[in-house]
Amino acid sequence: MQLVQQLRRGRGPQGAGAVLVFSLTVALLPAEVLAQPQTSTSASTNQSTEDEPTTYLDEITVTATLSPSSLRETPGVVSVIDSETIAERMVESFSDLVKFEPGVYVENDVTRLGLNGFNIRGVGGNRVMTQVDGVQTSEQFDFGPFSIHQAGLDVDTLKSVEIVRSANSALYGSDALGGVVSLFTKDPADYLLDQKRYLGVKTTWDGRSDDTSGNFAFALGNESVQGSLFTSYSRGNETKNQGTIETLDVTRTAPNPQDREGLQALGKMVFTASPGNIFRSAIEVFDTQINTTAYSLQGTTFYGPVAFSTTSAQALDTQKRWRISLDHVLTPQRGLDVLTWRVYGQGGDTSQVVDESRSIVAFGPPTLSSRTGTVNFEQRGFGASGQGQHWVGGTENGLMLTFGASFTRDAFDVLRDRSETNIITGAPVPTSLIFPAKYFPESDVDETGVYVQAELRVDRLTIVPGVRYDRYSLDANQEDAVYLAGLNPVPADFSADAMSPKIGATVLITDDLTAHAQYAGGFRAPPYSAINTGFTNLAGGYTTLPNAGLNAETSDNIEVGLRAAFGRTSLDVTAFSNRYDDFIELTAVGFNPATFLLEFQSQNLSEVEIGGVEVRADTYLTNRVRLRASWAAITGTDVSGDTDTPLGSITPDEGVIGLQYIDPDGWWTSELSVRITEGQTALDAGDGQFAPDGYQVVDFVTSIRPADAVTFRIGLLNLADETYFEWWNVRGRGTNDPVIDRYSSPGRSVITSLALDW
């Protein structure tokens, strides 16, 4: 372990020999310790001035290859964000987390539901595998205004985050088509360090949404048993924007008023039965609710001589999630250097309730009514996985074998209902819609995968081939009475399988220069909700049709790049080209004269090409001053039709540069950063679509430690009070949208926090 810590801090043996010794050493250590290193992998604010400061290429990743390696040695592009960086940059959400990762963003609904899933290089939704402590988060589901978020997590629980760009289906299977985001939460040892007990409290105020939060962390333990408990509570309002029109209808550009409330608890227990024999258990609960006065839904719509008006709209969105997991690490065991297994169960419940007051004016007196609509979504699942690692060969030349298997089963269900009552008479208001209804039938999804990977090191060359076999199986309830009552056909079962290969390589050209290249095949099974989708609106004149003939989405991903690490400076330049086939999209099929309905169906349509260049640099100008910069220029084209069409999910070229001061004794750190984004072109935005201008956003954050147990932080965001639009917030809006300011980002804002720990 001492050698591992030395290498992470930039000391110890140098060159290719050190890399091989490091790999052999970590192969003999508990995998969970490696997956969640107890020491920071970036430059520590408490680092002695006598140590050579480390840069980002010295950081350790496990997610990319399932065996620890520095970013310098890893094929492909990976970002590692540690807890120190999260704290220093005053990260309060997943959106803040990736603000300094060009080409990566979090999808968002600014008017009501807030943040959703990650998008990497223009690929989002369930095409990006997101996992917490090795357990995949809830699935994303969207249908009209209804949206299920992937994960809710207080970022103060995070020890580190790893972002793997492009496909990694060879290790993670379906849903890793566009990349992997691994969130690792803190273990008891991360709180305790060398102590027997720890107590910490923190309070934060975020001026962007007038959000006040507080958390409490407690840990206790010895060499054999350690436990920790983290709890947090937050309460705030709507996220501010630069809109100034505060009308109470659809013309409003100021944000809809909101009351947000969230509660989270995470408990962990670690038991070391003997050296190299470690059990870890975790219990996580998350509960949040958003109450929105939806002025933007209020207004009048005319259908000929009939006027339909919504005079008030109140929305309540709640999400609850729980997880229980147990994992075990054995080193060595039955000829393996590392053997690990994990079992887990989890569940999520999402509810959306909308209460509306309505009026209908035709040829007589207005009809006043009260309408309540509800949608409830449930996901329950359990899974198990096992992994082994074995080192073959000596310390100079050798082969690391990694192999494993996993199984998951998830059950999904949804229910939509609506009632409407005449306010004057109390009588039900008739409707042509069928209620209750379902967007899909009760569905059980099984996913099974086995994989093997070899990491071969020969002198200055490292080659990492791997392959995974996955089988996907959908068992739909053919007797789901509610689904069948919605004029839907009998649900179909479905199965598919796939082989996902990859091969990567790094070559240490000189002691300072490394070349890397990788090919990876991606795979994503058709979603259960696309195979058996079903919803009919007779009044609206449309219906959605199931499609049991869907093919799996696939991708071919190629990356090549050069990394330089000399003295205090690290630099990485990577070019990539990704091709995606059989993207599944909801498509208008046409008008059915037999039913007089416009039909929609999920179909395999798109062939998409995405390519670009990413640059990242990191240098210490002095032991106290660090300069960090990154840039991404990405283009995407839909080539499935006769005419190539720019892909709307691609962000404009963007980059960030930050200048950080680090006090050698750790009492003071500050960072001034500028995020630069080019304007979206009219061609890339699409015909008749809003194309936002480029912008520069300046942020300043600083932390002060007046005493060992006290840390005060303050962040001044958007110092120039720039009015700007994130592309993912305005995508699809019209050129002359009168309420476009509703989708603008917050102006000048302040964040403060105070942390105490003993």
C-alpha positions in Angstrom: 0.0 0.0 0.0 2.9 2.4 0.7 4.1 2.1 -2.9 0.5 2.8 -4.1 0.3 5.9 -2.1 3.8 7.1 -3.2 2.9 6.6 -6.8 -0.4 8.5 -6.4 1.6 11.4 -4.9 4.1 11.5 -7.7 7.0 9.9 -5.7 8.6 6.5 -5.8 9.9 4.6 -8.8 9.7 6.2 -12.2 9.2 5.0 -15.7 7.7 1.8 -17.2 9.2 -0.4 -14.5 7.3 1.6 -11.9 4.1 1.1 -13.8 4.5 -2.6 -13.9 5.4 -2.8 -10.2 2.4 -0.6 -9.4 0.0 -2.9 -11.4 1.3 -6.0 -9.6 1.0 -4.4 -6.2 -2.6 -3.2 -6.7 -3.6 -6.6 -8.1 -2.9 -8.1 -4.7 -5.0 -5.5 -2.8 -8.8 -5.6 -2.0 -10.7 -4.5 -5.1 -13.1 -2.3 -3.2 -10.2 -0.5 -1.6 -8.8 0.2 -5.1 -12.2 1.1 -6.5 -12.6 3.7 -3.8 -9.2 5.0 -2.8 -9.0 6.5 0.6 -6.6 9.2 -0.3 -7.3 12.0 -2.8 -5.9 11.4 -6.3 -5.5 15.1 -7.0 -3.2 17.6 -5.5 -4.0 17.9 -1.8 -4.4 21.3 -0.3 -2.5 19.9 2.7 0.4 18.8 0.5 3.9 19.6 1.7 5.8 22.1 -0.5 8.7 19.5 -0.5 6.6 17.1 -2.6 6.3 17.4 -6.3 2.7 18.4 -7.0 0.6 15.9 -9.0 -1.5 16.7 -12.1 -4.6 15.1 -13.4 -2.7 12.4 -15.4 -1.6 11.0 -12.0 -5.1 10.4 -10.9 -6.3 6.7 -10.6 -9.3 5.3 -12.5 -10.9 1.9 -11.9 -14.1 2.3 -14.0 -12.3 2.3 -17.4 -10.7 -1.2 -17.1 -11.9 -2.5 -13.7 -8.2 -2.5 -12.6 -6.5 0.5 -11.1 -4.4 2.6 -13.5 -3.3 6.1 -13.8 -5.0 8.2 -16.5 -1.7 8.4 -18.3 -1.8 4.6 -18.8 -5.5 4.2 -19.6 -6.8 3.8 -23.2 -9.6 6.1 -23.9 -10.6 9.4 -22.2 -11.6 9.3 -18.5 -12.2 12.1 -16.0 -11.8 11.6 -12.3 -13.3 14.2 -10.0 -12.4 13.7 -6.3 -14.1 15.0 -3.1 -11.6 17.8 -2.7 -12.4 19.2 -6.2 -16.2 18.8 -5.5 -15.8 20.8 -2.2 -13.4 23.4 -3.6 -15.6 24.2 -6.6 -18.7 24.3 -4.4 -20.5 21.7 -6.5 -24.1 21.5 -5.4 -25.7 19.3 -8.2 -24.8 17.0 -11.0 -24.9 19.9 -13.4 -22.2 21.7 -11.3 -20.3 18.5 -11.2 -19.7 18.4 -15.0 -19.5 22.1 -15.6 -15.8 21.8 -16.1 -16.1 18.7 -18.4 -16.7 20.0 -22.0 -18.8 17.6 -24.0 -20.6 16.3 -20.9 -23.8 17.8 -19.5 -26.9 16.9 -17.5 -30.3 17.0 -19.3 -32.7 19.4 -17.7 -36.3 20.6 -17.5 -36.0 24.2 -16.4 -39.8 24.9 -16.0 -40.6 22.1 -13.6 -38.7 18.8 -13.0 -35.1 19.9 -13.0 -32.0 17.8 -13.7 -32.2 14.4 -15.3 -29.6 12.1 -16.8 -26.0 12.5 -18.1 -25.2 13.2 -21.8 -21.7 12.4 -23.1 -20.6 13.5 -26.5 -24.2 14.0 -27.6 -25.5 10.7 -26.4 -27.8 10.7 -23.4 -30.8 9.1 -21.8 -30.4 5.5 -20.8 -27.6 5.2 -23.3 -25.2 6.4 -20.5 -24.7 3.9 -17.7 -24.9 5.7 -14.3 -24.1 3.7 -11.2 -23.7 4.4 -7.5 -21.2 2.2 -5.7 -21.4 -0.3 -8.5 -25.2 -0.4 -8.6 -26.9 1.0 -11.6 -29.3 3.8 -10.8 -33.0 3.8 -11.8 -33.9 4.0 -15.4 -34.8 7.2 -17.2 -38.4 7.2 -18.6 -40.1 10.0 -20.5 -43.5 10.3 -22.0 -44.9 13.7 -22.8 -44.6 15.9 -19.7 -43.9 12.9 -17.5 -40.2 12.3 -16.7 -38.3 9.9 -14.4 -35.0 11.1 -13.1 -32.1 8.6 -13.0 -30.7 9.4 -9.6 -31.0 11.7 -6.6 -27.8 12.1 -4.5 -26.3 14.7 -2.2 -23.0 15.4 -3.7 -21.4 15.7 -0.3 -21.6 11.9 0.0 -19.3 11.5 -3.0 -15.7 10.4 -2.6 -15.0 10.4 -6.3 -16.7 10.4 -9.7 -15.3 8.8 -12.8 -16.6 9.6 -16.3 -15.7 7.3 -19.2 -16.5 8.8 -22.6 -17.9 6.7 -25.4 -19.0 3.0 -25.3 -17.9 0.6 -22.6 -20.4 -2.2 -23.2 -17.5 -4.7 -23.2 -17.4 -4.3 -19.4 -20.8 -2.9 -18.5 -23.2 -4.2 -21.1 -26.4 -2.5 -22.2 -26.9 1.2 -21.3 -23.1 1.8 -21.6 -23.5 2.7 -25.3 -22.6 6.3 -24.8 -20.3 6.0 -21.7 -20.2 5.4 -18.0 -20.6 7.6 -15.0 -19.5 5.9 -11.7 -20.4 7.7 -8.5 -18.5 6.4 -5.4 -19.8 7.4 -2.0 -17.6 7.8 1.1 -16.8 4.8 3.3 -16.3 5.0 7.1 -12.6 5.0 6.5 -12.8 8.2 4.4 -14.2 10.0 7.5 -12.1 8.3 10.1 -8.7 8.4 8.5 -6.5 7.6 11.4 -9.1 8.4 14.1 -11.5 6.1 16.0 -14.4 8.5 15.6 -15.5 11.4 13.4 -18.3 14.0 13.6 -19.0 16.6 10.8 -21.7 19.1 10.1 -22.1 21.4 7.2 -24.6 24.1 6.1 -24.9 25.6 2.7 -26.9 28.4 1.1 -27.2 28.5 -2.7 -28.5 31.9 -4.0 -29.3 30.4 -7.4 -32.4 28.8 -6.0 -32.5 30.3 -2.4 -31.7 26.8 -1.2 -30.6 26.1 2.3 -29.2 22.7 3.2 -27.5 21.0 6.0 -25.9 17.6 6.5 -24.5 15.5 9.3 -21.9 12.8 9.1 -20.8 10.5 11.9 -18.3 7.6 11.8 -17.0 5.2 14.4 -14.8 2.2 14.2 -11.6 0.3 14.8 -9.4 -2.0 12.7 -12.2 -4.7 12.4 -15.5 -2.9 12.3 -16.3 0.6 11.0 -19.6 2.3 10.5 -20.8 5.7 9.1 -24.1 7.6 8.8 -24.7 10.6 6.5 -27.9 12.5 6.5 -28.9 15.7 4.7 -31.9 17.9 4.4 -32.5 20.8 1.9 -35.2 23.3 1.3 -35.4 25.9 -1.5 -37.2 27.4 -4.3 -37.2 27.7 -8.1 -33.9 28.1 -10.0 -33.6 31.7 -11.0 -33.2 32.9 -14.6 -32.9 36.2 -16.4 -36.6 36.4 -17.3 -38.3 39.6 -16.2 -41.9 39.1 -17.3 -43.9 37.9 -14.2 -47.4 37.5 -15.7 -49.5 34.6 -14.4 -50.0 32.8 -17.7 -48.1 31.3 -20.7 -46.4 34.7 -21.4 -44.4 34.5 -18.2 -40.6 34.4 -18.6 -39.7 34.5 -14.9 -39.4 31.0 -13.5 -42.5 29.2 -12.1 -42.6 29.5 -8.3 -41.5 26.3 -6.6 -41.0 24.9 -3.2 -38.4 22.1 -3.2 -37.6 19.8 -0.3 -35.2 16.9 -0.1 -34.0 14.3 2.4 -31.3 11.7 2.1 -29.6 9.2 4.4 -26.7 6.8 3.7 -25.5 4.3 6.2 -22.4 2.0 5.7 -20.8 -0.8 7.7 -17.5 -2.4 6.9 -16.3 -5.6 8.6 -12.8 -6.9 8.2 -13.0 -10.5 9.2 -9.3 -11.0 8.5 -6.6 -9.4 6.3 -7.9 -9.4 2.8 -11.4 -10.6 3.8 -13.7 -7.5 3.9 -17.5 -7.2 4.0 -19.3 -4.0 3.2 -23.0 -3.2 3.5 -24.9 0.0 2.6 -28.4 1.3 3.1 -29.5 4.4 1.1 -32.8 6.3 1.1 -33.7 9.4 -0.9 -36.9 11.4 -0.8 -37.6 14.6 -2.6 -40.7 16.7 -3.6 -41.2 19.7 -5.8 -44.4 21.8 -5.6 -44.8 24.0 -8.6 -47.3 26.8 -9.3 -47.3 26.3 -13.0 -48.2 29.7 -14.4 -46.6 28.7 -17.7 -49.5 26.1 -18.2 -52.2 28.8 -17.7 -53.9 30.3 -20.7 -56.6 29.9 -23.3 -56.7 27.7 -26.4 -59.3 28.1 -29.1 -60.8 25.2 -31.1 -63.1 27.0 -33.5 -65.8 28.8 -31.5 -64.9 26.9 -28.3 -62.4 28.4 -25.8 -60.6 26.1 -23.3 -59.0 28.0 -20.5 -56.7 26.8 -17.6 -57.1 29.4 -14.9 -54.8 27.8 -12.3 -52.3 24.8 -12.3 -50.5 23.3 -9.4 -48.1 20.4 -9.8 -46.6 18.1 -7.1 -43.7 15.9 -8.2 -42.3 13.4 -5.7 -39.5 10.8 -6.0 -38.5 8.2 -3.5 -35.6 5.8 -3.9 -34.0 3.1 -1.7 -31.0 0.8 -2.0 -29.6 -2.0 0.1 -26.3 -3.7 -1.0 -23.7 -6.1 0.4 -20.3 -6.8 -1.2 -17.4 -9.0 -0.2 -13.7 -8.9 -1.1 -11.3 -11.8 -0.8 -7.5 -11.6 -1.5 -6.1 -14.0 -2.5 -8.7 -16.8 -2.9 -8.7 -20.1 -4.9 -5.8 -19.1 -7.1 -7.1 -15.6 -7.7 -5.4 -12.4 -6.6 -8.8 -10.7 -6.0 -12.3 -12.2 -5.8 -15.3 -9.9 -5.2 -19.0 -10.4 -5.3 -22.0 -8.1 -4.7 -25.8 -8.5 -4.2 -28.3 -5.6 -4.0 -31.9 -4.6 -4.0 -33.3 -1.2 -4.9 -36.6 0.5 -5.7 -37.9 3.8 -6.8 -41.4 5.4 -6.8 -42.1 8.6 -8.8 -45.5 10.4 -8.6 -46.7 13.4 -10.4 -50.0 15.1 -9.6 -51.4 18.1 -11.4 -54.5 20.0 -10.1 -56.1 22.4 -12.6 -59.0 24.8 -12.6 -60.5 25.0 -16.0 -63.3 26.7 -18.0 -64.9 25.9 -21.3 -66.8 28.7 -23.2 -68.9 27.7 -26.2 -72.4 29.1 -27.0 -73.7 29.3 -23.5 -72.5 30.1 -20.0 -68.9 28.9 -19.2 -68.5 25.4 -17.7 -66.1 25.6 -14.7 -64.4 22.4 -13.7 -61.7 21.1 -11.4 -59.3 18.5 -12.9 -56.8 16.2 -11.1 -54.3 14.1 -13.1 -51.9 11.6 -11.7 -49.1 9.5 -13.0 -47.3 6.9 -10.9 -44.1 5.0 -11.9 -42.6 2.1 -10.0 -39.3 0.3 -10.5 -38.1 -2.6 -8.3 -35.0 -4.6 -8.9 -32.3 -6.8 -7.5 -29.0 -8.1 -8.9 -25.8 -9.9 -8.2 -22.3 -9.8 -9.7 -18.9 -11.4 -9.2 -15.5 -10.6 -10.5 -12.1 -12.3 -10.3 -8.6 -11.0 -11.2 -5.4 -12.9 -11.6 -1.9 -11.8 -12.5 0.1 -14.0 -14.8 3.9 -13.5 -15.2 6.6 -11.5 -13.5 7.0 -7.9 -12.5 8.6 -6.8 -15.7 6.2 -8.4 -18.2 2.8 -9.8 -17.3 -0.8 -10.3 -17.9 -3.7 -9.2 -15.7 -6.9 -11.3 -16.4 -10.2 -9.8 -15.3 -13.4 -11.8 -15.7 -16.8 -11.7 -14.2 -20.6 -12.1 -14.6 -23.7 -10.2 -13.6 -27.4 -10.7 -13.4 -30.2 -8.1 -12.8 -33.9 -8.3 -12.7 -36.1 -5.2 -12.8 -39.9 -4.9 -12.6 -41.6 -1.8 -14.1 -45.1 -0.5 -13.8 -46.9 2.8 -14.5 -50.4 4.0 -14.0 -52.0 7.2 -15.3 -55.4 8.4 -14.1 -57.5 11.6 -14.2 -60.8 12.9 -12.8 -62.6 16.1 -13.6 -65.7 17.5 -11.8 -68.1 20.3 -12.7 -67.6 22.9 -9.9 -71.2 24.1 -10.0 -73.1 20.7 -10.2 -70.5 18.3 -8.8 -71.1 16.0 -11.7 -68.2 14.2 -13.5 -67.1 15.9 -16.7 -67.1 13.3 -19.5 -64.0 12.6 -21.6 -63.2 10.5 -24.6 -59.9 9.3 -23.0 -59.8 6.0 -21.3 -58.8 6.1 -17.6 -57.0 4.6 -15.8 -54.4 4.0 -18.5 -50.8 2.7 -18.9 -48.0 3.8 -21.2 -46.7 0.2 -21.1 -47.8 -3.1 -19.4 -46.3 -4.5 -16.3 -42.9 -5.6 -17.4 -40.0 -7.7 -16.0 -36.6 -7.3 -17.5 -33.7 -9.7 -17.0 -30.2 -8.9 -18.1 -27.3 -11.4 -17.9 -23.7 -10.7 -18.9 -20.3 -12.4 -18.8 -17.1 -10.7 -19.7 -13.3 -11.3 -19.8 -10.5 -8.8 -20.2 -6.8 -9.2 -20.5 -4.4 -6.4 -19.7 -1.0 -7.3 -21.2 2.1 -5.3 -20.3 5.3 -5.8 -22.3 8.0 -3.2 -21.6 6.5 0.1 -22.7 3.4 -1.4 -24.4 0.1 -2.1 -22.7 -2.7 -3.8 -24.7 -6.2 -4.2 -23.2 -8.5 -6.5 -25.2 -11.9 -7.5 -23.8 -15.3 -8.9 -24.8 -18.7 -9.3 -23.1 -21.7 -11.4 -23.9 -25.1 -10.0 -22.9 -28.6 -11.4 -23.0 -31.7 -9.2 -22.6 -35.1 -10.7 -21.9 -38.5 -8.9 -21.5 -41.4 -10.7 -19.9 -44.5 -8.5 -20.3 -47.8 -9.2 -18.6 -50.1 -10.4 -21.3 -53.1 -10.1 -18.9 -52.5 -6.5 -17.8 -56.2 -5.4 -17.8 -55.5 -1.7 -17.6 -53.1 -1.8 -20.5 -55.5 -3.9 -22.6 -58.4 -1.6 -21.8 -56.5 1.3 -23.5 -57.2 -0.2 -27.0 -53.7 -1.8 -27.0 -52.8 -5.2 -28.5 -51.7 -8.1 -26.3 -48.2 -7.3 -25.1 -45.3 -9.1 -26.6 -42.3 -10.7 -24.9 -38.8 -10.0 -26.3 -35.3 -11.2 -26.1 -32.0 -10.2 -27.7 -28.3 -10.9 -27.2 -25.0 -9.3 -28.2 -21.3 -9.6 -28.2 -19.5 -6.3 -27.4 -15.7 -6.3 -28.1 -13.0 -3.7 -27.3 -9.3 -3.4 -27.7 -7.1 -0.5 -26.3 -3.4 0.2 -26.2 -1.0 2.6 -24.7 2.6 3.0 -25.7 5.2 4.9 -23.5 7.1 6.5 -26.4 9.4 8.3 -24.0 9.4 8.8 -20.3 7.3 12.0 -21.0 5.1 11.0 -23.9 2.4 8.3 -24.2 0.3 7.4 -27.2 -3.1 5.8 -26.7 -5.7 4.3 -28.9 -8.9 2.3 -28.5 -11.7 0.6 -30.4 -14.9 -0.2 -28.5 -18.2 -1.7 -29.6 -21.4 -0.5 -27.9 -24.7 -2.2 -27.4 -28.1 -1.1 -26.0 -31.1 -3.4 -25.9 -34.5 -2.0 -27.0 -36.3 -0.4 -24.0 -39.3 -2.3 -22.6 -41.4 0.8 -23.0 -40.6 1.0 -26.7 -41.4 -2.6 -27.4 -44.9 -2.4 -25.8 -45.7 1.3 -25.8 -49.4 2.1 -25.9 -51.5 5.2 -25.4 -54.5 6.4 -27.4 -56.0 9.9 -27.3 -59.2 9.8 -29.4 -59.9 13.5 -28.8 -56.4 14.4 -29.9 -56.6 12.0 -32.8 -53.4 10.0 -32.2 -52.1 6.7 -30.8 -48.8 5.0 -30.1 -48.1 1.6 -31.4 -45.8 -1.2 -30.0 -43.0 -2.6 -32.0 -41.6 -6.1 -31.0 -39.4 -6.1 -34.1 -36.9 -3.5 -32.8 -33.2 -4.2 -33.1 -30.6 -3.4 -30.5 -28.8 -0.1 -30.9 -25.1 -0.5 -31.6 -22.0 1.6 -32.0 -18.4 1.6 -33.2 -16.1 3.9 -31.3 -12.5 4.8 -32.2 -10.2 7.1 -30.2 -6.5 8.0 -30.7 -4.5 10.5 -28.7 -1.2 11.7 -27.2 -0.5 12.4 -23.5 2.5 14.3 -22.2 3.6 14.4 -18.6 6.7 16.4 -18.0 7.6 18.0 -14.7 4.6 19.9 -13.4 2.6 19.7 -16.6 0.2 17.2 -18.1 -1.4 17.4 -21.5 -3.8 15.2 -23.4 -5.0 15.6 -27.0 -7.6 13.0 -28.2 -9.5 12.7 -31.4 -12.5 10.3 -31.7 -14.9 9.1 -34.3 -18.1 7.2 -33.2 -20.8 5.7 -35.4 -24.2 4.7 -34.0 -26.6 2.4 -35.8 -30.3 1.6 -35.3 -31.0 4.5 -32.9 -34.6 4.0 -31.6 -36.8 7.0 -32.0 -40.6 7.6 -31.7 -41.6 8.3 -35.3 -44.8 9.4 -37.0 -46.0 6.4 -39.1 -48.9 8.2 -40.7 -52.7 8.5 -40.7 -54.7 5.3 -40.3 -58.0 5.7 -42.3 -59.6 2.8 -40.5 -59.2 4.3 -37.0 -58.9 8.0 -38.1 -55.9 8.3 -35.8 -52.3 9.6 -36.5 -50.0 6.7 -35.5 -46.6 6.9 -33.8 -44.2 4.0 -33.3 -40.7 3.5 -32.0 -38.5 2.5 -34.9 -34.9 1.8 -35.8 -34.1 4.8 -37.9 -31.0 6.7 -37.2 -27.4 6.2 -38.3 -25.4 8.9 -36.5 -21.8 9.9 -36.8 -20.2 11.9 -34.0 -16.6 13.0 -34.0 -14.4 15.6 -32.4 -11.3 16.6 -30.6 -10.8 17.0 -26.8 -7.9 18.8 -25.2 -7.0 18.9 -21.5 -4.0 20.6 -19.9 -2.9 21.0 -16.3 0.2 22.7 -15.0 1.7 24.1 -11.8 3.1 27.5 -12.5 4.5 27.3 -8.9 3.9 25.1 -5.9 1.0 27.4 -5.1 -0.5 28.3 -8.4 -2.1 25.8 -10.7 -3.5 26.4 -14.2 -6.2 24.0 -15.6 -7.8 24.1 -19.0 -9.9 21.9 -21.2 -11.7 22.2 -24.6 -14.0 20.1 -26.7 -15.0 20.6 -30.3 -17.6 18.0 -31.3 -19.8 17.6 -34.4 -22.6 15.1 -34.9 -24.6 14.2 -38.0 -27.7 12.1 -38.6 -26.8 10.3 -41.9 -29.8 8.0 -41.9 -31.7 9.9 -44.6 -30.9 11.2 -48.1 -29.7 14.5 -46.6 -27.2 14.7 -43.7 -28.7 16.5 -40.7 -26.8 18.0 -37.8 -27.5 16.2 -34.6 -29.3 18.4 -32.1 -28.0 16.8 -29.0 -24.4 18.0 -29.6 -23.3 21.1 -27.7 -21.5 24.0 -29.3 -17.7 24.0 -29.0 -16.8 24.8 -25.4 -14.0 25.0 -22.9 -12.9 26.2 -19.5 -9.8 27.6 -18.0 -9.1 28.0 -14.3 -6.4 29.6 -12.2 -6.1 28.1 -8.7 -4.1 29.3 -5.7 -3.3 26.6 -3.1 -1.9 27.6 0.2 0.8 25.1 1.1 -0.5 24.7 4.6 -4.1 24.2 3.4 -5.5 27.3 5.1 -6.7 29.0 1.9 -7.5 28.1 -1.7 -9.1 30.1 -4.4 -9.9 29.6 -8.1 -10.9 32.0 -10.8 -12.5 30.2 -13.8 -13.9 31.2 -17.2 -16.2 28.9 -19.1 -16.2 29.8 -22.8 -18.9 28.5 -25.2 -19.2 29.3 -28.9 -22.6 30.3 -30.3 -24.7 27.7 -31.9 -25.0 28.0 -35.7 -28.4 28.3 -37.4 -27.5 25.2 -39.4 -26.7 23.1 -36.3 -29.7 24.4 -34.4 -32.1 23.4 -37.2 -34.5 25.3 -39.5 -36.6 27.8 -37.6 -34.9 26.9 -34.3 -33.4 29.2 -31.7 -29.6 29.4 -31.9 -28.1 30.9 -28.8 -25.1 33.2 -28.9 -21.8 32.4 -27.5 -21.0 33.4 -23.9 -18.3 33.6 -21.3 -19.2 32.9 -17.6 -16.7 33.9 -14.9 -16.8 32.2 -11.5 -14.7 32.7 -8.4 -14.6 30.4 -5.4 -12.5 30.5 -2.3 -12.2 28.5 0.9 -10.7 29.6 4.2 -9.8 27.4 7.2 -9.4 29.6 10.2 -9.0 26.5 12.4 -8.4 22.8 11.8 -12.0 21.9 12.3 -13.6 24.9 10.5 -13.9 25.5 6.7 -15.7 28.5 5.2 -16.3 28.7 1.5 -17.9 31.3 -0.7 -18.6 31.2 -4.5 -19.4 34.2 -6.7 -21.0 32.8 -9.9 -21.5 34.5 -13.2 -19.6 37.6 -11.9 -20.4 39.6 -15.1 -24.2 38.8 -14.8 -24.1 37.4 -18.3 -27.5 36.5 -19.9 -26.9 33.2 -21.6 -28.6 30.0 -22.7 -27.3 26.5 -22.2 -27.9 24.7 -25.4 -29.6 21.7 -23.7 -32.1 24.0 -22.1 -33.3 25.7 -25.3 -32.9 22.9 -27.9 -36.1 22.7 -30.0 -37.3 26.2 -29.1 -38.5 28.4 -32.1 -36.4 31.3 -33.4 -39.0 33.8 -32.4 -40.1 32.2 -29.2 -41.6 35.0 -27.1 -40.8 33.3 -23.8 -37.2 32.3 -24.6 -35.9 34.1 -21.5 -37.7 31.5 -19.4 -34.9 29.1 -20.4 -32.0 31.4 -19.5 -29.5 30.5 -16.8 -29.1 32.3 -13.5 -27.5 35.7 -13.3 -25.0 36.8 -10.7 -25.3 34.5 -7.7 -23.6 33.7 -4.4 -23.1 30.3 -2.7 -21.7 30.0 0.9 -21.0 27.1 3.1 -19.7 26.4 6.6 -18.3 23.0 7.6 -17.2 21.8 11.0 -15.6 18.5 11.6 -14.0 16.8 14.6 
